[in-house]
Amino acid sequence: MAWLYLLIAGVLEIVWATALKFSDGFSRILPTVVALTTAWASFWFLSLAIRKIPIGTAYAVWVGIGAVGVAIVGMLWFRESRDFWRLFFIGLIVVGVVGLKMVSRDEGL
């Protein structure tokens, strides 16, 4: 269950970061509420995951899921760059996250 909690925490990180963009500096109420609520939920699921997964691994995976997810959202919704090098380095983050899961000796998914 710990890896499932970590996956949920990472997806929620994508949601809160995207909502933060839409909040326009916390000046728009609905995106602000979504950002704050999902940020809290993301931290809560991360806290559940680190009961079984080492903090260094969990934090790296959580940040990696969020970084890759937000980068994809940025490319799809905000027309951010999709150049080769950006995609290449985002791919390296994915490889790192998958690698951490593969070498992990804690609770399985």
N, CA, C and O atoms as a Tinker XYZ file with bonds, in Angstrom:
   436  protein
     1  N      0.807000   -1.202000    0.000000    73     2
     2  CA     0.000000    0.000000    0.000000    64     1     3
     3  C      0.847000    1.263000    0.000000    63     2     4     5
     4  O      0.406000    2.309000   -0.476000    81     3
     5  N      2.057000    1.171000    0.530000    73     3     6
     6  CA     2.894000    2.373000    0.634000    64     5     7
     7  C      3.184000    2.976000   -0.737000    63     6     8     9
     8  O      3.173000    4.196000   -0.898000    81     7
     9  N      3.441000    2.125000   -1.717000    73     7    10
    10  CA     3.730000    2.654000   -3.056000    64     9    11
    11  C      2.480000    3.241000   -3.698000    63    10    12    13
    12  O      2.574000    4.201000   -4.463000    81    11
    13  N      1.339000    2.693000   -3.408000    73    11    14
    14  CA     0.087000    3.268000   -3.901000    64    13    15
    15  C     -0.136000    4.646000   -3.268000    63    14    16    17
    16  O     -0.515000    5.595000   -3.954000    81    15
    17  N      0.100000    4.748000   -1.964000    73    15    18
    18  CA    -0.005000    6.046000   -1.299000    64    17    19
    19  C      0.951000    7.062000   -1.925000    63    18    20    21
    20  O      0.601000    8.227000   -2.115000    81    19
    21  N      2.142000    6.610000   -2.234000    73    19    22
    22  CA     3.123000    7.514000   -2.836000    64    21    23
    23  C      2.684000    7.956000   -4.230000    63    22    24    25
    24  O      2.860000    9.119000   -4.592000    81    23
    25  N      2.123000    7.056000   -5.001000    73    23    26
    26  CA     1.607000    7.409000   -6.322000    64    25    27
    27  C      0.480000    8.437000   -6.196000    63    26    28    29
    28  O      0.445000    9.417000   -6.941000    81    27
    29  N     -0.428000    8.217000   -5.266000    73    27    30
    30  CA    -1.525000    9.169000   -5.050000    64    29    31
    31  C     -0.961000   10.528000   -4.639000    63    30    32    33
    32  O     -1.417000   11.562000   -5.126000    81    31
    33  N      0.020000   10.527000   -3.754000    73    31    34
    34  CA     0.645000   11.782000   -3.316000    64    33    35
    35  C      1.265000   12.521000   -4.491000    63    34    36    37
    36  O      1.152000   13.743000   -4.585000    81    35
    37  N      1.917000   11.794000   -5.384000    73    35    38
    38  CA     2.529000   12.410000   -6.563000    64    37    39
    39  C      1.505000   12.995000   -7.515000    63    38    40    41
    40  O      1.698000   14.090000   -8.043000    81    39
    41  N      0.422000   12.277000   -7.737000    73    39    42
    42  CA    -0.639000   12.789000   -8.619000    64    41    43
    43  C     -1.281000   14.035000   -8.005000    63    42    44    45
    44  O     -1.574000   15.001000   -8.710000    81    43
    45  N     -1.493000   14.006000   -6.705000    73    43    46
    46  CA    -2.044000   15.185000   -6.042000    64    45    47
    47  C     -1.085000   16.379000   -6.121000    63    46    48    49
    48  O     -1.519000   17.530000   -6.173000    81    47
    49  N      0.201000   16.099000   -6.128000    73    47    50
    50  CA     1.171000   17.185000   -6.299000    64    49    51
    51  C      0.992000   17.862000   -7.655000    63    50    52    53
    52  O      1.083000   19.085000   -7.763000    81    51
    53  N      0.740000   17.070000   -8.677000    73    51    54
    54  CA     0.484000   17.628000  -10.011000    64    53    55
    55  C     -0.758000   18.523000   -9.967000    63    54    56    57
    56  O     -0.767000   19.616000  -10.533000    81    55
    57  N     -1.797000   18.049000   -9.293000    73    55    58
    58  CA    -3.045000   18.818000   -9.208000    64    57    59
    59  C     -2.821000   20.134000   -8.476000    63    58    60    61
    60  O     -3.245000   21.186000   -8.953000    81    59
    61  N     -2.151000   20.086000   -7.305000    73    59    62
    62  CA    -2.017000   21.335000   -6.550000    64    61    63
    63  C     -1.102000   22.329000   -7.247000    63    62    64    65
    64  O     -1.343000   23.535000   -7.187000    81    63
    65  N     -0.063000   21.846000   -7.902000    73    63    66
    66  CA     0.829000   22.774000   -8.608000    64    65    67
    67  C      0.106000   23.430000   -9.787000    63    66    68    69
    68  O      0.290000   24.618000  -10.049000    81    67
    69  N     -0.699000   22.665000  -10.479000    73    67    70
    70  CA    -1.472000   23.217000  -11.595000    64    69    71
    71  C     -2.516000   24.210000  -11.085000    63    70    72    73
    72  O     -2.694000   25.280000  -11.667000    81    71
    73  N     -3.200000   23.858000  -10.005000    73    71    74
    74  CA    -4.177000   24.769000   -9.419000    64    73    75
    75  C     -3.506000   26.052000   -8.933000    63    74    76    77
    76  O     -4.092000   27.132000   -9.007000    81    75
    77  N     -2.286000   25.927000   -8.440000    73    75    78
    78  CA    -1.536000   27.103000   -8.002000    64    77    79
    79  C     -1.331000   28.075000   -9.155000    63    78    80    81
    80  O     -1.439000   29.289000   -8.978000    81    79
    81  N     -1.038000   27.544000  -10.326000    73    79    82
    82  CA    -0.896000   28.378000  -11.526000    64    81    83
    83  C     -2.210000   29.113000  -11.819000    63    82    84    85
    84  O     -2.208000   30.308000  -12.117000    81    83
    85  N     -3.319000   28.392000  -11.731000    73    83    86
    86  CA    -4.621000   28.986000  -12.015000    64    85    87
    87  C     -5.099000   29.943000  -10.909000    63    86    88    89
    88  O     -5.998000   30.752000  -11.138000    81    87
    89  N     -4.505000   29.852000   -9.723000    73    87    90
    90  CA    -4.944000   30.706000   -8.611000    64    89    91
    91  C     -4.521000   32.164000   -8.784000    63    90    92    93
    92  O     -5.026000   33.044000   -8.088000    81    91
    93  N     -3.607000   32.418000   -9.698000    73    91    94
    94  CA    -3.139000   33.782000   -9.976000    64    93    95
    95  C     -2.687000   34.472000   -8.687000    63    94    96    97
    96  O     -3.178000   35.535000   -8.309000    81    95
    97  N     -1.725000   33.813000   -8.031000    73    95    98
    98  CA    -1.184000   34.382000   -6.804000    64    97    99
    99  C     -2.173000   34.381000   -5.657000    63    98   100   101
   100  O     -2.202000   35.317000   -4.857000    81    99
   101  N     -2.983000   33.337000   -5.571000    73    99   102
   102  CA    -4.018000   33.180000   -4.549000    64   101   103
   103  C     -5.099000   34.261000   -4.633000    63   102   104   105
   104  O     -5.759000   34.559000   -3.638000    81   103
   105  N     -5.276000   34.839000   -5.805000    73   103   106
   106  CA    -6.305000   35.875000   -5.962000    64   105   107
   107  C     -7.630000   35.312000   -6.491000    63   106   108   109
   108  O     -8.638000   36.018000   -6.502000    81   107
   109  N     -7.635000   34.059000   -6.926000    73   107   110
   110  CA    -8.867000   33.410000   -7.403000    64   109   111
   111  C     -9.220000   32.295000   -6.417000    63   110   112   113
   112  O     -8.421000   31.389000   -6.180000    81   111
   113  N    -10.407000   32.371000   -5.854000    73   111   114
   114  CA   -10.772000   31.530000   -4.710000    64   113   115
   115  C    -10.819000   30.033000   -5.029000    63   114   116   117
   116  O    -10.222000   29.244000   -4.295000    81   115
   117  N    -11.501000   29.620000   -6.088000    73   115   118
   118  CA   -11.643000   28.184000   -6.354000    64   117   119
   119  C    -10.289000   27.505000   -6.603000    63   118   120   121
   120  O    -10.001000   26.491000   -5.968000    81   119
   121  N     -9.447000   28.034000   -7.510000    73   119   122
   122  CA    -8.145000   27.382000   -7.683000    64   121   123
   123  C     -7.287000   27.422000   -6.409000    63   122   124   125
   124  O     -6.496000   26.511000   -6.165000    81   123
   125  N     -7.444000   28.468000   -5.609000    73   123   126
   126  CA    -6.703000   28.553000   -4.351000    64   125   127
   127  C     -7.132000   27.447000   -3.396000    63   126   128   129
   128  O     -6.292000   26.792000   -2.779000    81   127
   129  N     -8.450000   27.240000   -3.274000    73   127   130
   130  CA    -8.961000   26.176000   -2.403000    64   129   131
   131  C     -8.505000   24.807000   -2.910000    63   130   132   133
   132  O     -8.102000   23.953000   -2.121000    81   131
   133  N     -8.569000   24.602000   -4.225000    73   131   134
   134  CA    -8.114000   23.324000   -4.803000    64   133   135
   135  C     -6.624000   23.124000   -4.521000    63   134   136   137
   136  O     -6.209000   22.033000   -4.131000    81   135
   137  N     -5.824000   24.166000   -4.714000    73   135   138
   138  CA    -4.373000   24.060000   -4.492000    64   137   139
   139  C     -4.069000   23.713000   -3.038000    63   138   140   141
   140  O     -3.289000   22.799000   -2.770000    81   139
   141  N     -4.667000   24.422000   -2.114000    73   139   142
   142  CA    -4.376000   24.195000   -0.697000    64   141   143
   143  C     -4.888000   22.839000   -0.219000    63   142   144   145
   144  O     -4.213000   22.155000    0.550000    81   143
   145  N     -6.066000   22.454000   -0.667000    73   143   146
   146  CA    -6.643000   21.172000   -0.259000    64   145   147
   147  C     -5.836000   20.002000   -0.800000    63   146   148   149
   148  O     -5.527000   19.063000   -0.066000    81   147
   149  N     -5.496000   20.058000   -2.079000    73   147   150
   150  CA    -4.750000   18.940000   -2.662000    64   149   151
   151  C     -3.299000   18.921000   -2.183000    63   150   152   153
   152  O     -2.691000   17.854000   -2.110000    81   151
   153  N     -2.740000   20.080000   -1.858000    73   151   154
   154  CA    -1.383000   20.099000   -1.276000    64   153   155
   155  C     -1.402000   19.388000    0.069000    63   154   156   157
   156  O     -0.528000   18.569000    0.353000    81   155
   157  N     -2.402000   19.701000    0.903000    73   155   158
   158  CA    -2.518000   19.032000    2.195000    64   157   159
   159  C     -2.677000   17.522000    1.999000    63   158   160   161
   160  O     -2.014000   16.733000    2.672000    81   159
   161  N     -3.551000   17.128000    1.085000    73   159   162
   162  CA    -3.787000   15.698000    0.841000    64   161   163
   163  C     -2.528000   15.017000    0.314000    63   162   164   165
   164  O     -2.234000   13.879000    0.681000    81   163
   165  N     -1.789000   15.709000   -0.544000    73   163   166
   166  CA    -0.542000   15.156000   -1.073000    64   165   167
   167  C      0.458000   14.892000    0.061000    63   166   168   169
   168  O      1.073000   13.828000    0.115000    81   167
   169  N      0.613000   15.857000    0.954000    73   167   170
   170  CA     1.504000   15.666000    2.103000    64   169   171
   171  C      1.022000   14.527000    3.000000    63   170   172   173
   172  O      1.829000   13.760000    3.525000    81   171
   173  N     -0.288000   14.419000    3.171000    73   171   174
   174  CA    -0.830000   13.370000    4.019000    64   173   175
   175  C     -0.516000   11.989000    3.440000    63   174   176   177
   176  O     -0.073000   11.095000    4.160000    81   175
   177  N     -0.749000   11.820000    2.124000    73   175   178
   178  CA    -0.430000   10.532000    1.507000    64   177   179
   179  C      1.073000   10.262000    1.527000    63   178   180   181
   180  O      1.493000    9.117000    1.699000    81   179
   181  N      1.878000   11.294000    1.354000    73   179   182
   182  CA     3.324000   11.121000    1.472000    64   181   183
   183  C      3.679000   10.650000    2.882000    63   182   184   185
   184  O      4.527000    9.773000    3.046000    81   183
   185  N      3.041000   11.221000    3.891000    73   183   186
   186  CA     3.322000   10.819000    5.272000    64   185   187
   187  C      2.953000    9.355000    5.513000    63   186   188   189
   188  O      3.621000    8.664000    6.283000    81   187
   189  N      1.900000    8.884000    4.859000    73   187   190
   190  CA     1.539000    7.466000    4.973000    64   189   191
   191  C      2.573000    6.581000    4.280000    63   190   192   193
   192  O      2.930000    5.515000    4.782000    81   191
   193  N      3.044000    7.034000    3.129000    73   191   194
   194  CA     4.019000    6.242000    2.365000    64   193   195
   195  C      5.333000    6.091000    3.113000    63   194   196   197
   196  O      5.951000    5.028000    3.066000    81   195
   197  N      5.770000    7.143000    3.807000    73   195   198
   198  CA     7.090000    7.070000    4.460000    64   197   199
   199  C      7.086000    6.241000    5.739000    63   198   200   201
   200  O      8.113000    6.110000    6.404000    81   199
   201  N      5.945000    5.693000    6.076000    73   199   202
   202  CA     5.931000    4.715000    7.170000    64   201   203
   203  C      6.682000    3.450000    6.760000    63   202   204   205
   204  O      7.285000    2.777000    7.596000    81   203
   205  N      6.640000    3.134000    5.460000    73   203   206
   206  CA     7.262000    1.897000    4.964000    64   205   207
   207  C      8.414000    2.143000    3.989000    63   206   208   209
   208  O      9.344000    1.340000    3.918000    81   207
   209  N      8.361000    3.216000    3.257000    73   207   210
   210  CA     9.373000    3.515000    2.240000    64   209   211
   211  C     10.379000    4.493000    2.846000    63   210   212   213
   212  O      9.974000    5.463000    3.487000    81   211
   213  N     11.675000    4.261000    2.658000    73   211   214
   214  CA    12.676000    5.201000    3.189000    64   213   215
   215  C     12.403000    6.627000    2.678000    63   214   216   217
   216  O     12.033000    6.818000    1.520000    81   215
   217  N     12.586000    7.602000    3.542000    73   215   218
   218  CA    12.246000    8.989000    3.221000    64   217   219
   219  C     12.980000    9.493000    1.977000    63   218   220   221
   220  O     12.383000   10.203000    1.167000    81   219
   221  N     14.237000    9.151000    1.808000    73   219   222
   222  CA    14.983000    9.606000    0.629000    64   221   223
   223  C     14.388000    9.085000   -0.658000    63   222   224   225
   224  O     14.268000    9.821000   -1.638000    81   223
   225  N     14.015000    7.818000   -0.660000    73   223   226
   226  CA    13.392000    7.216000   -1.842000    64   225   227
   227  C     12.006000    7.815000   -2.070000    63   226   228   229
   228  O     11.669000    8.208000   -3.186000    81   227
   229  N     11.215000    7.880000   -1.016000    73   227   230
   230  CA     9.850000    8.385000   -1.161000    64   229   231
   231  C      9.834000    9.829000   -1.641000    63   230   232   233
   232  O      9.059000   10.187000   -2.528000    81   231
   233  N     10.689000   10.651000   -1.056000    73   231   234
   234  CA    10.699000   12.060000   -1.440000    64   233   235
   235  C     11.151000   12.226000   -2.894000    63   234   236   237
   236  O     10.571000   13.018000   -3.638000    81   235
   237  N     12.174000   11.489000   -3.293000    73   235   238
   238  CA    12.661000   11.581000   -4.677000    64   237   239
   239  C     11.584000   11.140000   -5.666000    63   238   240   241
   240  O     11.401000   11.773000   -6.706000    81   239
   241  N     10.879000   10.069000   -5.351000    73   239   242
   242  CA     9.819000    9.583000   -6.236000    64   241   243
   243  C      8.665000   10.582000   -6.268000    63   242   244   245
   244  O      8.136000   10.877000   -7.340000    81   243
   245  N      8.273000   11.102000   -5.117000    73   243   246
   246  CA     7.180000   12.082000   -5.025000    64   245   247
   247  C      7.492000   13.321000   -5.851000    63   246   248   249
   248  O      6.661000   13.780000   -6.634000    81   247
   249  N      8.688000   13.857000   -5.672000    73   247   250
   250  CA     9.096000   15.037000   -6.444000    64   249   251
   251  C      9.180000   14.694000   -7.931000    63   250   252   253
   252  O      8.778000   15.496000   -8.774000    81   251
   253  N      9.697000   13.512000   -8.256000    73   251   254
   254  CA     9.812000   13.106000   -9.658000    64   253   255
   255  C      8.459000   12.996000  -10.344000    63   254   256   257
   256  O      8.286000   13.472000  -11.466000    81   255
   257  N      7.497000   12.366000   -9.669000    73   255   258
   258  CA     6.151000   12.267000  -10.236000    64   257   259
   259  C      5.585000   13.662000  -10.455000    63   258   260   261
   260  O      5.030000   13.955000  -11.514000    81   259
   261  N      5.725000   14.513000   -9.461000    73   259   262
   262  CA     5.211000   15.875000   -9.577000    64   261   263
   263  C      5.892000   16.666000  -10.673000    63   262   264   265
   264  O      5.231000   17.350000  -11.454000    81   263
   265  N      7.215000   16.577000  -10.736000    73   263   266
   266  CA     7.960000   17.342000  -11.736000    64   265   267
   267  C      7.614000   16.912000  -13.153000    63   266   268   269
   268  O      7.381000   17.753000  -14.022000    81   267
   269  N      7.581000   15.624000  -13.385000    73   267   270
   270  CA     7.250000   15.119000  -14.722000    64   269   271
   271  C      5.796000   15.446000  -15.062000    63   270   272   273
   272  O      5.496000   15.890000  -16.170000    81   271
   273  N      4.907000   15.227000  -14.113000    73   271   274
   274  CA     3.496000   15.511000  -14.365000    64   273   275
   275  C      3.225000   16.971000  -14.653000    63   274   276   277
   276  O      2.483000   17.297000  -15.580000    81   275
   277  N      3.820000   17.853000  -13.866000    73   275   278
   278  CA     3.613000   19.286000  -14.084000    64   277   279
   279  C      4.260000   19.725000  -15.392000    63   278   280   281
   280  O      3.722000   20.589000  -16.084000    81   279
   281  N      5.394000   19.150000  -15.740000    73   279   282
   282  CA     6.022000   19.475000  -17.025000    64   281   283
   283  C      5.107000   19.066000  -18.186000    63   282   284   285
   284  O      4.985000   19.799000  -19.167000    81   283
   285  N      4.476000   17.915000  -18.075000    73   283   286
   286  CA     3.551000   17.458000  -19.120000    64   285   287
   287  C      2.328000   18.371000  -19.180000    63   286   288   289
   288  O      1.891000   18.756000  -20.265000    81   287
   289  N      1.779000   18.717000  -18.023000    73   287   290
   290  CA     0.645000   19.654000  -17.989000    64   289   291
   291  C      1.049000   20.977000  -18.632000    63   290   292   293
   292  O      0.287000   21.555000  -19.407000    81   291
   293  N      2.239000   21.449000  -18.309000    73   291   294
   294  CA     2.723000   22.705000  -18.898000    64   293   295
   295  C      2.813000   22.638000  -20.410000    63   294   296   297
   296  O      2.476000   23.602000  -21.097000    81   295
   297  N      3.261000   21.513000  -20.931000    73   295   298
   298  CA     3.366000   21.362000  -22.382000    64   297   299
   299  C      1.981000   21.274000  -23.031000    63   298   300   301
   300  O      1.765000   21.818000  -24.114000    81   299
   301  N      1.046000   20.588000  -22.368000    73   299   302
   302  CA    -0.275000   20.387000  -22.955000    64   301   303
   303  C     -1.200000   21.586000  -22.790000    63   302   304   305
   304  O     -1.923000   21.936000  -23.723000    81   303
   305  N     -1.190000   22.218000  -21.627000    73   303   306
   306  CA    -2.139000   23.299000  -21.347000    64   305   307
   307  C     -1.562000   24.692000  -21.524000    63   306   308   309
   308  O     -2.284000   25.625000  -21.877000    81   307
   309  N     -0.271000   24.837000  -21.282000    73   307   310
   310  CA     0.315000   26.178000  -21.270000    64   309   311
   311  C      1.307000   26.402000  -22.414000    63   310   312   313
   312  O      2.042000   27.390000  -22.432000    81   311
   313  N      1.311000   25.486000  -23.348000    73   311   314
   314  CA     2.152000   25.591000  -24.548000    64   313   315
   315  C      3.638000   25.782000  -24.248000    63   314   316   317
   316  O      4.335000   26.514000  -24.952000    81   315
   317  N      4.107000   25.125000  -23.210000    73   315   318
   318  CA     5.523000   25.195000  -22.881000    64   317   319
   319  C      6.318000   24.355000  -23.883000    63   318   320   321
   320  O      5.767000   23.496000  -24.571000    81   319
   321  N      7.588000   24.615000  -23.946000    73   319   322
   322  CA     8.475000   23.981000  -24.914000    64   321   323
   323  C      8.403000   22.456000  -24.859000    63   322   324   325
   324  O      8.287000   21.856000  -23.791000    81   323
   325  N      8.473000   21.854000  -26.037000    73   323   326
   326  CA     8.544000   20.400000  -26.183000    64   325   327
   327  C      9.813000   20.004000  -26.931000    63   326   328   329
   328  O      9.839000   18.985000  -27.621000    81   327
   329  N     10.842000   20.795000  -26.796000    73   327   330
   330  CA    12.050000   20.502000  -27.560000    64   329   331
   331  C     12.719000   19.216000  -27.074000    63   330   332   333
   332  O     12.444000   18.724000  -25.980000    81   331
   333  N     13.585000   18.700000  -27.901000    73   331   334
   334  CA    14.218000   17.410000  -27.658000    64   333   335
   335  C     14.881000   17.346000  -26.289000    63   334   336   337
   336  O     14.657000   16.393000  -25.542000    81   335
   337  N     15.681000   18.330000  -25.952000    73   335   338
   338  CA    16.454000   18.277000  -24.707000    64   337   339
   339  C     15.560000   18.317000  -23.484000    63   338   340   341
   340  O     15.836000   17.641000  -22.493000    81   339
   341  N     14.506000   19.090000  -23.539000    73   339   342
   342  CA    13.564000   19.119000  -22.417000    64   341   343
   343  C     12.930000   17.740000  -22.228000    63   342   344   345
   344  O     12.875000   17.225000  -21.111000    81   343
   345  N     12.453000   17.148000  -23.321000    73   343   346
   346  CA    11.856000   15.812000  -23.243000    64   345   347
   347  C     12.881000   14.771000  -22.794000    63   346   348   349
   348  O     12.553000   13.857000  -22.038000    81   347
   349  N     14.108000   14.912000  -23.257000    73   347   350
   350  CA    15.178000   13.985000  -22.880000    64   349   351
   351  C     15.398000   14.007000  -21.364000    63   350   352   353
   352  O     15.451000   12.956000  -20.726000    81   351
   353  N     15.525000   15.199000  -20.797000    73   351   354
   354  CA    15.795000   15.300000  -19.369000    64   353   355
   355  C     14.581000   14.933000  -18.518000    63   354   356   357
   356  O     14.737000   14.408000  -17.415000    81   355
   357  N     13.395000   15.198000  -19.007000    73   355   358
   358  CA    12.194000   14.717000  -18.318000    64   357   359
   359  C     12.193000   13.184000  -18.326000    63   358   360   361
   360  O     11.826000   12.551000  -17.336000    81   359
   361  N     12.603000   12.604000  -19.444000    73   359   362
   362  CA    12.729000   11.147000  -19.538000    64   361   363
   363  C     13.724000   10.593000  -18.526000    63   362   364   365
   364  O     13.511000    9.518000  -17.966000    81   363
   365  N     14.804000   11.322000  -18.294000    73   363   366
   366  CA    15.775000   10.879000  -17.286000    64   365   367
   367  C     15.165000   10.864000  -15.891000    63   366   368   369
   368  O     15.481000    9.991000  -15.083000    81   367
   369  N     14.302000   11.819000  -15.607000    73   367   370
   370  CA    13.605000   11.814000  -14.308000    64   369   371
   371  C     12.748000   10.559000  -14.196000    63   370   372   373
   372  O     12.737000    9.898000  -13.157000    81   371
   373  N     12.026000   10.231000  -15.275000    73   371   374
   374  CA    11.185000    9.022000  -15.275000    64   373   375
   375  C     12.052000    7.788000  -15.038000    63   374   376   377
   376  O     11.694000    6.921000  -14.241000    81   375
   377  N     13.176000    7.707000  -15.718000    73   375   378
   378  CA    14.086000    6.569000  -15.530000    64   377   379
   379  C     14.548000    6.497000  -14.075000    63   378   380   381
   380  O     14.623000    5.410000  -13.502000    81   379
   381  N     14.853000    7.634000  -13.484000    73   379   382
   382  CA    15.274000    7.662000  -12.091000    64   381   383
   383  C     14.191000    7.181000  -11.144000    63   382   384   385
   384  O     14.473000    6.419000  -10.218000    81   383
   385  N     12.953000    7.614000  -11.362000    73   383   386
   386  CA    11.838000    7.195000  -10.508000    64   385   387
   387  C     11.611000    5.690000  -10.647000    63   386   388   389
   388  O     11.454000    4.990000   -9.647000    81   387
   389  N     11.593000    5.198000  -11.873000    73   387   390
   390  CA    11.400000    3.757000  -12.098000    64   389   391
   391  C     12.563000    2.976000  -11.484000    63   390   392   393
   392  O     12.358000    1.926000  -10.876000    81   391
   393  N     13.763000    3.484000  -11.642000    73   391   394
   394  CA    14.929000    2.824000  -11.058000    64   393   395
   395  C     14.851000    2.746000   -9.548000    63   394   396   397
   396  O     15.178000    1.712000   -8.966000    81   395
   397  N     14.424000    3.815000   -8.906000    73   395   398
   398  CA    14.277000    3.790000   -7.446000    64   397   399
   399  C     13.260000    2.747000   -7.007000    63   398   400   401
   400  O     13.465000    2.057000   -6.009000    81   399
   401  N     12.167000    2.633000   -7.750000    73   399   402
   402  CA    11.172000    1.615000   -7.415000    64   401   403
   403  C     11.745000    0.220000   -7.603000    63   402   404   405
   404  O     11.510000   -0.667000   -6.782000    81   403
   405  N     12.495000    0.021000   -8.679000    73   403   406
   406  CA    13.033000   -1.305000   -8.987000    64   405   407
   407  C     14.050000   -1.771000   -7.946000    63   406   408   409
   408  O     14.114000   -2.962000   -7.641000    81   407
   409  N     14.833000   -0.866000   -7.405000    73   407   410
   410  CA    15.870000   -1.270000   -6.442000    64   409   411
   411  C     15.401000   -1.170000   -4.996000    63   410   412   413
   412  O     16.156000   -1.472000   -4.071000    81   411
   413  N     14.167000   -0.749000   -4.803000    73   411   414
   414  CA    13.631000   -0.583000   -3.462000    64   413   415
   415  C     13.447000   -1.946000   -2.801000    63   414   416   417
   416  O     12.995000   -2.903000   -3.429000    81   415
   417  N     13.806000   -2.012000   -1.529000    73   415   418
   418  CA    13.664000   -3.259000   -0.787000    64   417   419
   419  C     12.548000   -3.202000    0.246000    63   418   420   421
   420  O     12.495000   -4.018000    1.166000    81   419
   421  N     11.659000   -2.232000    0.083000    73   419   422
   422  CA    10.578000   -2.091000    1.039000    64   421   423
   423  C      9.294000   -2.677000    0.477000    63   422   424   425
   424  O      9.324000   -3.449000   -0.482000    81   423
   425  N      8.183000   -2.317000    1.064000    73   423   426
   426  CA     6.888000   -2.869000    0.679000    64   425   427
   427  C      6.631000   -2.700000   -0.828000    63   426   428   429
   428  O      6.888000   -1.635000   -1.388000    81   427
   429  N      6.136000   -3.731000   -1.460000    73   427   430
   430  CA     5.816000   -3.672000   -2.890000    64   429   431
   431  C      4.491000   -2.988000   -3.146000    63   430   432   433
   432  O      3.727000   -2.712000   -2.222000    81   431
   433  N      4.230000   -2.718000   -4.413000    73   431   434
   434  CA     2.961000   -2.081000   -4.832000    64   433   435
   435  C      1.924000   -3.097000   -4.802000    63   434   436
   436  O      0.768000   -2.808000   -5.112000    81   435
